[in-house]
Amino acid sequence: MEVKLPEFDSVFSIDCVIFGFDAGELKILLIERNEEPFKDWLALPGYIVEQNESIDTAAERILYELTGLRDLHMEQFHTFGEVNRHPQGRVITVAYYALIRINGQKELRPVTQYAKKAFWHPVNELPKLAFDHSEIFKTGFNKIRRRLSYQPIAFELLPEKFTLTQLQMLYEAILNKKLDKRNFRKKMLSYGFLKELDEKQKGVSYRAAKLYKFDKRKYTKIFQNELTTVES
């Protein structure tokens, strides 16, 4: 005799923490909600996972529907499951994060009525967000701060060609502290994966600075050599 097992009732959501860097400021992608609960509140791009889709597929769909962005490389970084985090019942959310270059991205435009608009907002002026999104943001921010110490994630936010001043401003924005200019430049150049270009800034009113590129191939080689040294 076949035993009929009870079906589980679970509701999952996705929340996206998308960081960008523009005009010397670290920014976060937000939406203005257009439905209850928290109608008219600012929030991270997020919504409910449908019953017939995977978590990763839902993350791509939800980000696109709420912001118009697609084909971003996003990674899961945390699951938030406090019992009372949603006023309509138990909703467990899986949080994703991504680092992107704002310059060159297409216009933000929601393709669903759930969001009035999507826009970039400076992280150092963040207001209180809907649900527990302020906590989700802080957890994501701490994640990239930790990664900054052992992975070259800063170069995912900078333009392909950048100045050392832009690189330092980004580090200071993520770490939320001032860094000594001389020591920072000496340390960055000593790693060996910054390629100095025979180019300078254009269209600036001040003295044009040298431009650099991140040499990913050289970084990979250095990293592999360090692993070989550790393992030998």
C-alpha positions, 0 to 999 in steps of 0.5 A: 500500500502506497503511503501518501506523504504530506507535501511541504509548503515552502516559499523562497525569494531571491535578493540581489546585492549588485555593487558598482563604482562610478565617479569615485563612489561605490554604489548599490543597485536599488529599486522603488517598490510598487506593491505592498508590503513596503510599497514606495520603499527602497529595496534591493532587487528581489522577489519570489521564486516560482514553483517551476524554476531553479534558484539560479534561474530565478535570480537571473529572471528577477534581476532582469524583471526589476532592473532590465539587467541580464547576463551578469555573473552572480554568486550566492553568498548567504541565506536569510531565514528569520521566521518573521522577516516577511509580514505575509508569512515564512519566506526564506531568501537566498542572497546573490551578489555581483560586481559590475562596471557601471560605465557602459551598462545599459539604462536601468528599466524594470520590465514588471509592475512590481518596481517603479524604477531601478537606480544606483545609490551611494553606499555611504548614504543608504537609507533604511530599506524594506524588509531586512534588506539593510541586513542583507546589504551589510552582509554582502558588503562585508563579503566583498571587504573580505574578498578584497584582501585575497582576490582582485575583485576591485578590477571588476568595478573599474573601467578597463583602463584606470589610474592609480588614484581611481584604484585607491579611491575604490579601495578606500570606498570599500574599506571605508578608510583613508589609505596612505597614497605612497604606501598604497601605490608602492604595494599595488605596483609590487604585486606585478599584475598592473600593466602600465600603459603608454597612455594618459587620461584624456579630457581632464582639467588637471594634470593627466595621470598615467593609465594602467590595466589589470593583467589577469594572465600575470595575476593567474601565473603569480597565484599559481606560483604561490600555490606551488610554493606553498604545496612544495 
